[in-house]
Amino acid sequence: MKYVSLLILIIITRTAFASDLSQQGVWCTGKITLDNDVVLEGKISYDLKFDAIQIKTDDLVRTYTAETIADFEIFDPIKYRHRKYVAVDLPMKEGYQRKTFFEILSEGKITILRKSKYVRRPRVTEDFRAPHIYLNAVCRHTYYVYQAGAFVEIEDFVSQVMPLMNSHQEKVAGYVKQCKLRLKEIHEQMRVVYLYNQLVIEQEKPSFISESIGKD
């Protein structure tokens, strides 16, 4: 019985890994901008596990990594929204940098980037015919404030990001209170960041107008 259980465990583990390796990403309409400014348009699939991009044009499928791409954009048919990713050098713990893809959640005075990856976590099952522990692949997100080429991982939004909005503190605080935002969920946090970035843009508009007066 012990050997039978072990055999089942091996089969399940191999099947799980095989399924993970053979998974194909969703094909989305989009475009890729290469490092040499060449723009490719077609159906795009983002392989999150291998951090690689596939683009299908006229029955030809080509694969690119972050080393050769400046950015790419897709229309997500599941979330039904436009998404943009940029390739940026990420400092590694070993002391070197590696170019990798980040999703741009906000772009402006405060730029928020998100790095996603698959991790495996245990899941308990009550099925007595199989081992009681499986490994589920789940997607985890890490969020960063990106300023002047430097990353700051966001561990606490209120203490790390909110102070960056001091120039419009009163309006931001009023918005949070009016909308009863708890700022615990990412969608609430991004609403505040969008507001602040828009306030900064509106504040800068008068100077742009005055600078253009009298110029042809």
Secondary structure, DSSP 8 states (H G I E B T S, - for coil): -HHHHHHHHHHHHHHHHHHHHH-----EEEEEEETTS-EEEEEEEEETTTTEEEEEETTEEEEEEGGGEEEEEEEETTTTEEEEEEEEEEE-TTS-EEEEEEEEEE-SSS-EEEEEEEEEEEEE---TTS-SEEEEEEEEEEEEEEETTEEEE-S-HHHHTGGGGGGGHHHHHHHHHHTT--S-SHHHHHHHHHHHHHHHHHHHHHHHHHHHTT--
